[in-house]
Amino acid sequence: MNQKLLLSFIAIILFIFFILSSNKEIAAVQIYKGSIMGTSYSLTVYSDEDNQNTFFKVSNILQNVNQEMSTYIDNSSISQFNQAKIDQWITVSKDFIYVLTYAIDLCYKSNGAYDVSIGNLVNIWGFGPDTVNEKPTENRLNYLSSQVGCDSVLLDVDNLSIKKVRDVSLDFSSIAKGFAIDKAYDFLIKQKQLKSFFLEIGGEIRSTTFKFDKQPWKAGIIDPLEQKKILYAFLSSDFDSFALATSGDYQNIRIFDLQKLSHTIDTISGVPSDYSQKSVSVVSENTMTADALATALNAMPLNEAIEYSNKNKLSVLFVIEENDSPKLIFSDELQRVKM
């Protein structure tokens, strides 16, 4: 399954809806749309000026991130690293170093549940850019799994260089989209003509605290079992910084030997998790961390993920299937926000 299909499944989880309460708002709102990273994105702004040029600059920011971090672009920075030999230093940007540093830190903190060095495993199961029609052999799985690890890549921050010390490939699909949103947010927040804005890429979002009329933005979480039904609505005004990402292990599946497997891969065994109706939504200080944390928590057993969320005071909504119905589980921090 290609990246476009993967990201379109991710976008299904979140149905973003806007409440426009007056004619004045309708006159002030501007919506710009485009495509990036195999999915669609939209920028909604409240402004008295035309912002086509602002949107153009946002598009360039997103394209630059994609050029660095997409495994679907042969000459991207991440592809150059993946094609490099073991112990060969590759020069990258400050942004790349920043993203990889955070990813490695989260890898250690999550005891390897989150690990961006699983690119080769992603590919052999057909969830990357390569077309795969057969289930990988046990020997191949064992070898590639043995190479994965938080310490499989070394960074030379001063010289903006990285190298692999084992036979691994990087995959930033769980973090690059969130980082791209943050880069665009940092630009948008400095634009004085914008009274407020809401940026969404394939279901991952970041916005100002309020709309122009001091009403909150709302983001609804869809029922994985009944996708026309909204289970819960996050309000931007409930958080100091509203950045939201969702991960679900049913979003992208492959079928081998009549068994449905999700794109969430166990970093120890190298085997994808069984298909299930489950999603994890995280609100964090920025979309990059929300994106990565949602993936990490989705990769953990549910009880472990809940414990991790509570221990680290994360605002998390778990949606699971119980007796053929959706069940919502709120982390302690999110429960506190709701009160």
C-alpha positions as CSV (number, residue, x, y, z in Angstrom):
1,M,0.0,0.0,0.0
2,N,1.5,3.4,-1.0
3,Q,2.0,6.5,1.1
4,K,-1.0,8.3,-0.4
5,L,-3.4,5.5,0.7
6,L,-1.8,5.4,4.1
7,L,-2.1,9.1,4.7
8,S,-5.7,9.2,3.4
9,F,-6.6,6.5,5.9
10,I,-5.1,8.7,8.6
11,A,-7.2,11.6,7.4
12,I,-10.4,9.6,7.8
13,I,-9.9,9.4,11.6
14,L,-10.3,13.1,12.1
15,F,-13.2,15.1,10.8
16,I,-12.4,18.7,11.2
17,F,-15.4,21.0,11.4
18,F,-15.7,24.7,11.8
19,I,-18.5,26.6,13.6
20,L,-19.2,29.9,11.9
21,S,-21.6,31.9,14.1
22,S,-22.2,35.1,12.2
23,N,-22.3,36.6,8.7
24,K,-19.3,38.7,9.8
25,E,-17.2,35.6,10.3
26,I,-18.2,34.1,7.0
27,A,-17.0,37.3,5.2
28,A,-13.7,37.2,7.1
29,V,-12.8,33.5,6.7
30,Q,-10.5,32.3,4.0
31,I,-9.8,28.6,3.2
32,Y,-6.9,27.5,1.1
33,K,-6.3,23.9,0.0
34,G,-3.5,21.9,-1.5
35,S,-1.8,18.5,-1.5
36,I,1.4,17.4,0.2
37,M,3.0,14.2,1.5
38,G,0.5,12.0,-0.3
39,T,-2.5,13.7,1.3
40,S,-4.5,16.9,1.3
41,Y,-4.0,19.9,3.5
42,S,-6.0,23.0,4.3
43,L,-5.3,26.4,5.9
44,T,-8.2,28.4,7.3
45,V,-7.6,32.0,8.3
46,Y,-9.5,35.0,9.6
47,S,-8.2,38.1,7.9
48,D,-9.3,41.3,6.2
49,E,-6.5,40.9,3.6
50,D,-6.0,38.5,0.7
51,N,-3.6,35.7,1.9
52,Q,-2.8,33.9,-1.3
53,N,0.9,34.8,-1.0
54,T,0.9,33.7,2.6
55,F,-0.5,30.3,1.5
56,F,2.1,30.1,-1.2
57,K,4.8,30.5,1.4
58,V,3.2,27.9,3.6
59,S,3.2,25.5,0.7
60,N,6.9,26.1,0.1
61,I,7.6,25.4,3.8
62,L,5.7,22.1,3.6
63,Q,7.4,21.1,0.3
64,N,10.9,21.8,1.8
65,V,10.1,19.4,4.7
66,N,8.8,16.8,2.3
67,Q,11.9,17.1,0.2
68,E,14.1,16.3,3.2
69,M,12.0,13.6,4.9
70,S,10.0,11.7,2.4
71,T,11.2,8.1,1.6
72,Y,9.1,8.4,-1.6
73,I,11.6,11.0,-3.1
74,D,14.7,9.3,-4.3
75,N,17.0,12.2,-3.7
76,S,15.6,13.3,-0.4
77,S,17.9,13.6,2.6
78,I,16.3,10.6,4.3
79,S,16.6,8.5,1.1
80,Q,20.3,9.4,0.7
81,F,20.8,8.2,4.3
82,N,18.9,5.0,3.6
83,Q,21.0,4.3,0.5
84,A,24.3,5.0,2.3
85,K,26.6,2.3,3.6
86,I,27.1,1.5,7.3
87,D,29.5,4.1,8.9
88,Q,29.2,6.5,6.0
89,W,28.5,10.0,7.2
90,I,25.6,11.9,5.5
91,T,25.2,15.7,5.8
92,V,21.7,16.8,6.7
93,S,20.0,20.0,7.8
94,K,19.4,21.4,11.3
95,D,15.7,20.5,10.9
96,F,16.6,16.9,10.1
97,I,18.9,16.7,13.2
98,Y,16.2,18.2,15.3
99,V,13.6,15.7,14.3
100,L,15.9,12.7,14.5
101,T,17.2,13.8,18.0
102,Y,13.6,14.0,19.3
103,A,12.8,10.6,17.7
104,I,15.8,8.9,19.3
105,D,15.0,10.4,22.7
106,L,11.4,9.2,22.4
107,C,12.7,5.8,21.4
108,Y,14.6,5.5,24.7
109,K,11.8,6.9,26.8
110,S,9.3,4.4,25.2
111,N,11.6,1.5,25.6
112,G,11.8,1.1,21.8
113,A,8.0,1.1,21.2
114,Y,8.7,4.1,19.0
115,D,11.7,3.7,16.7
116,V,12.2,5.5,13.4
117,S,15.0,3.0,12.4
118,I,12.4,0.4,11.3
119,G,12.3,1.6,7.7
120,N,13.5,-1.7,6.3
121,L,10.8,-3.6,8.2
122,V,8.2,-1.1,7.0
123,N,9.4,-1.8,3.4
124,I,9.5,-5.6,3.5
125,W,5.9,-5.6,4.7
126,G,4.8,-3.4,1.9
127,F,4.0,-0.3,3.9
128,G,6.8,1.8,2.3
129,P,7.6,2.9,-1.2
130,D,8.4,-0.7,-2.4
131,T,5.8,-3.0,-3.8
132,V,5.6,-6.2,-1.9
133,N,3.4,-9.2,-2.8
134,E,4.8,-11.9,-0.5
135,K,5.2,-12.3,3.2
136,P,8.9,-11.9,4.3
137,T,10.8,-14.9,5.4
138,E,11.5,-15.6,9.0
139,N,15.2,-15.3,8.5
140,R,14.9,-11.9,6.8
141,L,12.6,-10.7,9.6
142,N,15.0,-11.9,12.3
143,Y,18.0,-10.2,10.7
144,L,16.3,-6.8,10.1
145,S,14.7,-6.9,13.6
146,S,18.2,-7.5,15.1
147,Q,19.5,-4.3,13.4
148,V,16.7,-2.0,14.6
149,G,17.4,0.0,17.8
150,C,17.5,3.4,19.4
151,D,21.3,3.3,19.1
152,S,21.5,2.3,15.5
153,V,22.1,5.8,14.2
154,L,24.8,8.2,15.4
155,L,24.5,12.0,15.2
156,D,27.3,14.6,14.8
157,V,25.3,17.7,15.7
158,D,28.2,20.2,15.3
159,N,28.8,19.0,11.7
160,L,25.2,18.3,10.9
161,S,26.0,14.7,10.0
162,I,24.5,11.3,10.7
163,K,25.5,7.7,10.0
164,K,24.1,4.3,10.5
165,V,26.1,1.9,12.6
166,R,23.9,-1.1,11.7
167,D,21.9,-2.1,8.7
168,V,18.9,0.1,9.1
169,S,16.8,2.7,7.2
170,L,14.9,5.6,8.7
171,D,11.2,6.2,8.3
172,F,9.8,9.6,9.4
173,S,6.2,8.9,8.4
174,S,5.2,9.1,12.1
175,I,6.8,12.5,12.7
176,A,7.5,14.5,9.5
177,K,3.9,15.6,8.9
178,G,3.7,17.0,12.4
179,F,7.0,18.7,12.1
180,A,5.9,20.3,8.8
181,I,2.8,21.7,10.5
182,D,5.0,23.2,13.3
183,K,7.3,24.9,10.7
184,A,4.3,26.4,9.0
185,Y,2.8,27.4,12.3
186,D,6.0,29.3,13.3
187,F,5.7,31.3,10.1
188,L,1.9,31.9,10.3
189,I,2.0,33.1,13.9
190,K,4.3,36.0,12.8
191,Q,1.9,37.2,10.1
192,K,0.2,40.3,11.7
193,Q,-2.6,40.4,9.2
194,L,-3.9,37.0,10.4
195,K,-6.4,37.3,13.3
196,S,-6.5,33.5,13.7
197,F,-5.8,30.4,11.7
198,F,-6.2,26.6,11.6
199,L,-3.8,24.3,9.7
200,E,-4.6,20.7,9.0
201,I,-2.5,18.1,7.0
202,G,-4.1,14.7,6.6
203,G,-5.9,14.9,10.0
204,E,-3.0,16.3,12.0
205,I,-3.7,19.9,13.1
206,R,-2.5,23.0,14.9
207,S,-4.3,26.3,15.4
208,T,-4.5,29.5,17.4
209,T,-6.3,29.2,20.7
210,F,-9.4,31.0,19.4
211,K,-11.1,31.9,16.1
212,F,-11.6,35.6,15.4
213,D,-14.8,35.8,17.4
214,K,-13.2,34.3,20.5
215,Q,-14.9,31.0,19.9
216,P,-12.8,27.9,20.0
217,W,-11.8,25.8,17.1
218,K,-13.3,22.3,17.3
219,A,-11.8,19.0,16.1
220,G,-14.1,15.9,16.2
221,I,-12.8,12.4,16.6
222,I,-14.6,9.9,14.3
223,D,-15.9,6.5,15.5
224,P,-13.6,3.9,13.9
225,L,-16.6,1.5,13.7
226,E,-19.0,4.1,12.2
227,Q,-17.1,6.8,10.5
228,K,-20.0,9.2,10.1
229,K,-20.3,9.4,13.8
230,I,-18.3,11.9,16.0
231,L,-17.4,10.5,19.3
232,Y,-15.7,13.4,20.9
233,A,-14.8,17.0,20.1
234,F,-11.6,18.7,21.2
235,L,-11.8,22.4,21.9
236,S,-8.8,24.6,21.2
237,S,-9.5,26.9,24.1
238,D,-9.0,24.0,26.6
239,F,-5.3,24.0,25.9
240,D,-2.4,26.4,26.1
241,S,-1.3,25.2,22.6
242,F,-3.6,23.3,20.4
243,A,-1.7,20.6,18.4
244,L,-3.5,17.4,17.8
245,A,-2.5,14.1,16.1
246,T,-4.2,10.7,15.9
247,S,-2.8,7.2,15.2
248,G,-4.9,4.1,14.5
249,D,-3.6,0.6,13.8
250,Y,-6.6,0.0,11.5
251,Q,-5.7,2.9,9.2
252,N,-3.5,1.0,6.8
253,I,-3.7,-2.7,6.5
254,R,-2.3,-5.6,4.4
255,I,-3.6,-9.1,4.1
256,F,-1.2,-12.1,4.2
257,D,-2.6,-15.6,4.4
258,L,-6.1,-14.2,5.0
259,Q,-4.8,-12.4,8.1
260,K,-5.3,-8.6,8.4
261,L,-2.1,-6.8,9.6
262,S,-1.9,-3.2,10.5
263,H,1.0,-0.8,9.6
264,T,2.0,-0.7,13.3
265,I,5.1,-2.9,13.5
266,D,6.5,-4.4,16.7
267,T,10.1,-3.3,16.8
268,I,11.2,-6.5,18.6
269,S,9.6,-9.1,16.4
270,G,9.4,-7.1,13.3
271,V,5.9,-8.3,12.7
272,P,2.9,-5.9,12.2
273,S,0.2,-5.9,14.9
274,D,-3.1,-7.6,14.2
275,Y,-5.9,-5.5,12.8
276,S,-8.0,-3.9,15.4
277,Q,-10.5,-1.0,15.7
278,K,-8.4,1.3,17.9
279,S,-7.1,4.9,17.8
280,V,-5.0,7.1,19.9
281,S,-5.4,11.0,19.9
282,V,-2.8,13.2,21.5
283,V,-2.8,16.9,22.2
284,S,0.6,18.3,22.9
285,E,2.7,21.5,22.9
286,N,3.4,21.0,19.1
287,T,2.2,18.7,16.4
288,M,5.5,16.9,16.0
289,T,5.4,15.6,19.5
290,A,1.7,14.8,19.2
291,D,2.3,12.9,16.0
292,A,5.2,10.9,17.4
293,L,3.5,10.2,20.8
294,A,0.3,9.1,19.1
295,T,2.3,6.5,17.2
296,A,4.3,5.4,20.2
297,L,1.2,4.9,22.4
298,N,-0.6,3.1,19.6
299,A,2.4,0.7,19.4
300,M,2.2,-0.2,23.1
301,P,-0.2,-2.6,24.7
302,L,-3.3,-0.6,25.9
303,N,-2.6,-0.8,29.6
304,E,1.0,0.2,29.1
305,A,0.0,3.1,26.9
306,I,-2.4,4.4,29.5
307,E,0.2,4.1,32.2
308,Y,2.8,5.9,30.1
309,S,0.3,8.7,29.4
310,N,-0.6,9.2,33.0
311,K,3.0,9.0,34.2
312,N,4.0,11.7,31.7
313,K,0.9,13.8,32.1
314,L,-0.1,13.5,28.5
315,S,-3.5,14.6,27.2
316,V,-4.6,11.4,25.4
317,L,-7.9,10.0,24.2
318,F,-8.0,6.2,23.5
319,V,-10.8,4.8,21.4
320,I,-11.1,1.0,21.6
321,E,-13.7,-1.5,20.5
322,E,-15.5,-3.3,23.3
323,N,-18.5,-5.6,22.7
324,D,-18.8,-4.2,19.1
325,S,-19.1,-0.7,20.4
326,P,-16.6,2.1,20.8
327,K,-15.3,2.9,24.2
328,L,-13.5,6.1,25.1
329,I,-10.7,6.1,27.7
330,F,-9.3,9.5,28.9
331,S,-5.9,9.9,30.3
332,D,-5.7,11.6,33.7
333,E,-4.4,14.8,32.2
334,L,-7.2,15.0,29.6
335,Q,-9.8,14.1,32.2
336,R,-8.5,17.1,34.2
337,V,-8.8,19.4,31.2
338,K,-12.4,18.3,30.7
339,M,-13.4,19.2,34.3
